[in-house]
Amino acid sequence: MINSSNSGMRTKAIHGGETLLKDYGHHSAPICQTSTYSFKNVKDASDAFIDCGEGKYHPAHIYARLSHDNGWIIEEKMALLEGGESAIAYNSGMGAISGIIFGLLTTGDHIIHSPSLYGGTHSFLYHTCKQFGITAQSVDLNDSKELNKAIRLRTKMIYIETPSNPTLALYDIEKIAKLAHKKGIIVVVDNTFMTPILQTPLSLGADIVVHSATKYIGGHGDAVAGVVISNRELIEKIRPNTIELGAYIPPFTAWLLSRGVKTLSLRMKQHCENAMIIAEYLEKHELVESVIYPGLPSFPQHKLAKKQMSNFGGMISFNLKGGLQSAELFLNSLNLFTLAVSLGSVDSLAESPALMTHSVIPKEDREKAGISDGLIRLSVGIEDVEDLITDLESAFSKVKKSL
Ligand SMILES: Cc1ncc(COP(=O)(O)O)c(C=O)c1O
């Protein structure tokens, strides 16, 4: 049994939730691949439905779209790791983000968000939310004056990505949460880039943490999932919409996350170590205009990074000399880094935000958020760092010949 206050992060990730199925003798949790659950008799079955429906869901397994043991295991692990009371798991990060917003907001409400956001989140806020009369506004959350000015009567949520995707801009969670709470506004932090190993937003005053668990939580590039962590009250407000939208995590995906998260702490350590070495290498490279990595002293918010993060993560963005053309040649020349969207896998990935992940955001908004055409985003994996540098060097040499 895990003692949430005394156990360390590795113990929580490995043992959290695992006792759920121990009564059946399993050492390792099996995949509970069933769509529905049977009852011993009609009395048990009807009891399970007493508190179910119309925004209420009974905490017993009835049907796998509502709950299942593999879901409960990853939820307990994530609640323990983020220091929350409760969690709910989703079939994607976007499922999780929409679950929070549809669960807590209604027509006429207003969301303030950090300027640089994952493209899908941006699109959800300005397309789907708009359809339902929920409005969104980008505000520099580090500017308290601007933030105060932007807050309206119906501002219900401040949504922060920190570090944000892909500019790695940081936002001071503690400061924003203090300001927001004075006005009764809920603060949501997308903690995908950091994971609870490097940053615990709830301990800094945030109300809700969301993850694209597709990334570091799963960690092996083989599952699409999301998780929301908060206090019991907020999770229970969010749960009915999640279930009604059909966004609950499937058993096999939950099992993959529970397996992946067991090594999260070790993986994050190696991601950080490799990324720091690569960031320093890039900073010295003649073809690199600028490197964006929170661990570098040259990073404008290095001080804030040290304050609210325990290490600097595995994501690096950099501007290559020669703009879009060079960026395209560079990406086409990589071998060990895979040209792909997504991040946080054990293997290294590279992409162009302007042409790929953030292409849905209008160019003007992209540039305002610091996403230039020549920006390259690396998700540094846990391979041998010398091999990664050899791969980068070989791509740089092709670019150099072309200039
Ligand atoms: C920071 C961040 N949040 C949310 C998402 C959405 O997650 P998913 O792709 O799992 O739906 C992503 C996806 O890349 C992301 O990078």
The ligand as an SDF file (V2000), in Angstrom:
LIG
                    3D

 16 16  0  0  0  0  0  0  0  0999 V2000
    1.3190   20.0920  -24.7400 C   0  0  0  0  0  0  0  0  0  0  0  0
    0.2690   19.2160  -25.3640 C   0  0  0  0  0  0  0  0  0  0  0  0
   -0.9540   19.1650  -24.8150 N   0  0  0  0  0  0  0  0  0  0  0  0
   -1.9330   18.4060  -25.3460 C   0  0  0  0  0  0  0  0  0  0  0  0
   -1.7190   17.6540  -26.4880 C   0  0  0  0  0  0  0  0  0  0  0  0
   -2.8460   16.8200  -27.0470 C   0  0  0  0  0  0  0  0  0  0  0  0
   -2.6630   15.4710  -26.6940 O   0  0  0  0  0  0  0  0  0  0  0  0
   -3.1140   14.2000  -27.5580 P   0  0  0  0  0  0  0  0  0  0  0  0
   -2.3800   14.2550  -28.8520 O   0  0  0  0  0  0  0  0  0  0  0  0
   -2.7420   13.0460  -26.7060 O   0  0  0  0  0  0  0  0  0  0  0  0
   -4.5910   14.3020  -27.7800 O   0  0  0  0  0  0  0  0  0  0  0  0
   -0.4580   17.6550  -27.0790 C   0  0  0  0  0  0  0  0  0  0  0  0
   -0.1990   16.8420  -28.2880 C   0  0  0  0  0  0  0  0  0  0  0  0
    0.8430   16.9320  -28.9040 O   0  0  0  0  0  0  0  0  0  0  0  0
    0.5650   18.4750  -26.5040 C   0  0  0  0  0  0  0  0  0  0  0  0
    1.7980   18.5410  -27.0390 O   0  0  0  0  0  0  0  0  0  0  0  0
  1  2  1  0
  2  3  1  0
  2 15  2  0
  3  4  2  0
  4  5  1  0
  5  6  1  0
  5 12  2  0
  6  7  1  0
  7  8  1  0
  8  9  2  0
  8 10  1  0
  8 11  1  0
 12 13  1  0
 12 15  1  0
 13 14  2  0
 15 16  1  0
M  END
$$$$
